[in-house]
Amino acid sequence: ADRIYNDTISGAKKKGLEAGHAEGHAKGLAKGLAKGLAKGLAKGLAEGEAKGLAKGLAKGRAKGLAEGRAKGLAEGENAAKLETARKMKADGVPPDAIARYTGVSPDKIKNL
């Protein structure tokens, strides 16, 4: 009877240990997976946001510089044309000739 009792207790302990191990494994795996996913997601989002921001800033800066250069060149060309037209007018060149050679409108030439 003692042997049967000891075998029963031993078997119950073994089953309990196996069940506890399986339950602990499942809970640990779920907890570790959730924690790992959360940490990985947060890190990935932060890195992606930083890279995207840097790329967007660089692209925006380059576009702004290009637009600024183009606008500056256009304004410079226009100022040069007006200055040439002003000098031509001062030298007595007819307005229609000034307009033809500089591209400045006759109305603007009158106001120079």
CYANA upper distance limits for C-alpha pairs under 8 A (distance plus 0.5 A):
  1 ALA  CA      5 TYR  CA      6.53
  2 ASP  CA      6 ASN  CA      6.46
  3 ARG  CA      7 ASP  CA      6.46
  4 ILE  CA      8 THR  CA      6.50
  5 TYR  CA      9 ILE  CA      6.63
  6 ASN  CA     10 SER  CA      6.40
  7 ASP  CA     11 GLY  CA      6.42
  8 THR  CA     12 ALA  CA      6.54
  9 ILE  CA     13 LYS  CA      6.55
 10 SER  CA     14 LYS  CA      6.63
 11 GLY  CA     15 LYS  CA      6.61
 12 ALA  CA     16 GLY  CA      6.43
 13 LYS  CA     17 LEU  CA      6.48
 14 LYS  CA     18 GLU  CA      6.61
 15 LYS  CA     19 ALA  CA      6.53
 16 GLY  CA     20 GLY  CA      6.39
 17 LEU  CA     21 HIS  CA      6.36
 18 GLU  CA     22 ALA  CA      6.59
 19 ALA  CA     23 GLU  CA      6.54
 20 GLY  CA     24 GLY  CA      6.38
 21 HIS  CA     25 HIS  CA      6.41
 22 ALA  CA     26 ALA  CA      6.62
 23 GLU  CA     27 LYS  CA      6.59
 24 GLY  CA     28 GLY  CA      6.33
 25 HIS  CA     29 LEU  CA      6.38
 26 ALA  CA     30 ALA  CA      6.59
 27 LYS  CA     31 LYS  CA      6.53
 28 GLY  CA     32 GLY  CA      6.34
 29 LEU  CA     33 LEU  CA      6.38
 30 ALA  CA     34 ALA  CA      6.57
 31 LYS  CA     35 LYS  CA      6.57
 32 GLY  CA     36 GLY  CA      6.34
 33 LEU  CA     37 LEU  CA      6.44
 34 ALA  CA     38 ALA  CA      6.61
 35 LYS  CA     39 LYS  CA      6.59
 36 GLY  CA     40 GLY  CA      6.36
 37 LEU  CA     41 LEU  CA      6.29
 38 ALA  CA     42 ALA  CA      6.58
 39 LYS  CA     43 LYS  CA      6.62
 40 GLY  CA     44 GLY  CA      6.40
 41 LEU  CA     45 LEU  CA      6.46
 42 ALA  CA     46 ALA  CA      6.62
 43 LYS  CA     47 GLU  CA      6.60
 44 GLY  CA     48 GLY  CA      6.40
 45 LEU  CA     49 GLU  CA      6.37
 46 ALA  CA     50 ALA  CA      6.61
 47 GLU  CA     51 LYS  CA      6.61
 48 GLY  CA     52 GLY  CA      6.41
 49 GLU  CA     53 LEU  CA      6.42
 50 ALA  CA     54 ALA  CA      6.62
 51 LYS  CA     55 LYS  CA      6.56
 52 GLY  CA     56 GLY  CA      6.41
 53 LEU  CA     57 LEU  CA      6.49
 54 ALA  CA     58 ALA  CA      6.63
 55 LYS  CA     59 LYS  CA      6.58
 56 GLY  CA     60 GLY  CA      6.44
 57 LEU  CA     61 ARG  CA      6.39
 58 ALA  CA     62 ALA  CA      6.62
 59 LYS  CA     63 LYS  CA      6.63
 60 GLY  CA     64 GLY  CA      6.48
 61 ARG  CA     65 LEU  CA      6.60
 62 ALA  CA     66 ALA  CA      6.66
 63 LYS  CA     67 GLU  CA      6.62
 64 GLY  CA     68 GLY  CA      6.44
 65 LEU  CA     69 ARG  CA      6.53
 66 ALA  CA     70 ALA  CA      6.67
 67 GLU  CA     71 LYS  CA      6.57
 68 GLY  CA     72 GLY  CA      6.46
 69 ARG  CA     73 LEU  CA      6.54
 70 ALA  CA     74 ALA  CA      6.67
 71 LYS  CA     75 GLU  CA      6.61
 72 GLY  CA     76 GLY  CA      6.50
 73 LEU  CA     77 GLU  CA      6.56
 74 ALA  CA     78 ASN  CA      6.64
 75 GLU  CA     79 ALA  CA      6.60
 76 GLY  CA     80 ALA  CA      6.64
 77 GLU  CA     81 LYS  CA      6.70
 78 ASN  CA     82 LEU  CA      6.72
 79 ALA  CA     83 GLU  CA      6.64
 80 ALA  CA     84 THR  CA      6.61
 81 LYS  CA     85 ALA  CA      6.58
 81 LYS  CA    102 THR  CA      6.18
 81 LYS  CA    103 GLY  CA      8.01
 81 LYS  CA    104 VAL  CA      7.43
 82 LEU  CA     86 ARG  CA      6.53
 82 LEU  CA    102 THR  CA      8.36
 82 LEU  CA    104 VAL  CA      7.40
 83 GLU  CA     87 LYS  CA      6.76
 84 THR  CA     88 MET  CA      6.62
 84 THR  CA    102 THR  CA      7.82
 85 ALA  CA     89 LYS  CA      6.54
 85 ALA  CA     98 ILE  CA      6.42
 85 ALA  CA     99 ALA  CA      8.28
 85 ALA  CA    102 THR  CA      7.02
 85 ALA  CA    104 VAL  CA      7.76
 85 ALA  CA    109 ILE  CA      7.36
 86 ARG  CA     90 ALA  CA      6.69
 86 ARG  CA    109 ILE  CA      7.90
 86 ARG  CA    112 LEU  CA      6.44
 87 LYS  CA     91 ASP  CA      6.74
 88 MET  CA     92 GLY  CA      6.91
 88 MET  CA     93 VAL  CA      5.89
 88 MET  CA     98 ILE  CA      7.17
 89 LYS  CA     93 VAL  CA      5.82
 89 LYS  CA     94 PRO  CA      7.57
 89 LYS  CA     95 PRO  CA      7.55
 89 LYS  CA     98 ILE  CA      7.86
 89 LYS  CA    109 ILE  CA      8.22
 93 VAL  CA     97 ALA  CA      7.26
 93 VAL  CA     98 ILE  CA      7.12
 94 PRO  CA     98 ILE  CA      6.90
 95 PRO  CA     99 ALA  CA      6.59
 95 PRO  CA    106 PRO  CA      6.91
 95 PRO  CA    109 ILE  CA      7.11
 95 PRO  CA    110 LYS  CA      8.24
 96 ASP  CA    100 ARG  CA      6.65
 96 ASP  CA    106 PRO  CA      7.43
 97 ALA  CA    101 TYR  CA      6.66
 98 ILE  CA    102 THR  CA      6.35
 98 ILE  CA    103 GLY  CA      8.19
 98 ILE  CA    104 VAL  CA      7.84
 98 ILE  CA    109 ILE  CA      8.28
 99 ALA  CA    103 GLY  CA      5.60
 99 ALA  CA    104 VAL  CA      5.49
 99 ALA  CA    105 SER  CA      6.23
 99 ALA  CA    106 PRO  CA      6.49
 99 ALA  CA    109 ILE  CA      8.01
100 ARG  CA    104 VAL  CA      8.27
104 VAL  CA    108 LYS  CA      7.11
104 VAL  CA    109 ILE  CA      7.25
105 SER  CA    109 ILE  CA      6.85
106 PRO  CA    110 LYS  CA      6.75
107 ASP  CA    111 ASN  CA      7.12
108 LYS  CA    112 LEU  CA      6.88
